[in-house]
Amino acid sequence: MKISIVIGGTGTIGSAIVKLLKANGHQVRSITRSGEHQMDMENPESIRQFFSEIGTLDTIICTAGNASFGPLSKLTDEQINLGLTSKLLGQVNLCRFGLKALKPNGTINLTGGILAHHPWPETSNIAMANAGLEGFAKALALELPEGQRIMVIHPPLVKETAKVMGMDESQSPSAIEVAHTYLKGLKGNKNGDILFV
Ligand SMILES: NC(=O)c1ccc[n+]([C@@H]2O[C@H](COP(=O)([O-])OP(=O)(O)OC[C@H]3O[C@@H](n4cnc5c(N)ncnc54)[C@H](OP(=O)(O)O)[C@@H]3O)[C@@H](O)[C@H]2O)c1
């Protein structure tokens, strides 16, 4: 049985992935700041501590990480830093400490977003973090030992989120459809690849 964790596993996309992994026979733990299994991916010490206690894992999936909406000219220092310290550096640190717990042939799936390739106005902070993850994963793939693999998934706006935001949801995939892309990544042999839904 595969042992997997989903950081952000109670969120819109994360909870769909947890459900799908369980249906595919994985033993899955959902990791958040506030649930039964806790970690703050914005705090390197919290990540280090978490992975020193968790044991070995087949799969590490991250569907957590924030960045700021807004025009660059209006973003505060704190908002600019959010994309860097949360979505980008948070996931870099997950790899940094998580790789020590990852089994041979284990897989890490990070989450970016389609705005890396098709940005909207006022998304520069998000697009920066998403695009940064691509370069990071492509390079890290070259130094992973023993068949370990890393991928970045770029979800589009999902139906559930569009609905909450009062936006047109007719062109969006559901979170469970997006979850299938993560699962496909686990089953294939891609490494350093960027996956689109
Ligand atoms: N939803 C979309 O349409 C969409 C589209 C493209 C990309 N994305 C990206 O996909 C990711 C997930 O989006 P989502 O909409 O599913 O998010 P969400 O519904 O807001 O859920 C976020 C999840 O992450 C956890 N979390 C937040 N901050 C954390 C931290 N510092 N450390 C550990 N866990 C943390 C939350 O739990 P706690 O608050 O309890 O910690 C929750 O489980 C994000 O990076 C987002 O940018 C989403």
The ligand as a Gaussian input file, in Angstrom:
#p B3LYP/6-31G(d) Opt

LIG

0 1
 N       -8.798000      26.596000      -6.512000
 C       -8.397000      26.945000      -7.742000
 O       -9.209000      27.241000      -8.644000
 C       -6.941000      26.952000      -8.066000
 C       -6.528000      27.168000      -9.381000
 C       -5.159000      27.167000      -9.672000
 C       -4.243000      26.971000      -8.670000
 N       -4.672000      26.779000      -7.389000
 C       -3.670000      26.560000      -6.353000
 O       -3.916000      25.312000      -5.742000
 C       -3.573000      25.380000      -4.354000
 C       -4.783000      24.923000      -3.546000
 O       -5.874000      25.770000      -3.840000
 P       -7.293000      25.520000      -3.134000
 O       -8.241000      26.453000      -3.781000
 O       -7.596000      24.060000      -3.101000
 O       -6.962000      26.054000      -1.667000
 P       -7.922000      26.099000      -0.390000
 O       -9.257000      25.520000      -0.690000
 O       -7.834000      27.483000       0.152000
 O       -7.200000      25.109000       0.647000
 C       -5.915000      25.371000       1.131000
 C       -5.470000      24.182000       1.958000
 O       -4.125000      24.410000       2.380000
 C       -4.044000      24.425000       3.801000
 N       -3.044000      25.453000       4.146000
 C       -3.118000      26.780000       3.918000
 N       -1.997000      27.397000       4.338000
 C       -1.197000      26.413000       4.829000
 C        0.094000      26.416000       5.431000
 N        0.792000      27.556000       5.590000
 N        0.635000      25.249000       5.812000
 C       -0.053000      24.078000       5.651000
 N       -1.286000      24.015000       5.097000
 C       -1.857000      25.173000       4.704000
 C       -5.465000      24.742000       4.273000
 O       -5.723000      24.244000       5.573000
 P       -5.488000      25.164000       6.893000
 O       -5.996000      26.532000       6.558000
 O       -6.271000      24.443000       7.953000
 O       -4.018000      25.146000       7.162000
 C       -6.269000      23.966000       3.234000
 O       -6.262000      22.575000       3.536000
 C       -3.135000      26.821000      -4.084000
 O       -1.736000      26.904000      -4.155000
 C       -3.761000      27.598000      -5.243000
 O       -3.023000      28.753000      -5.575000
 C       -5.988000      26.756000      -7.070000

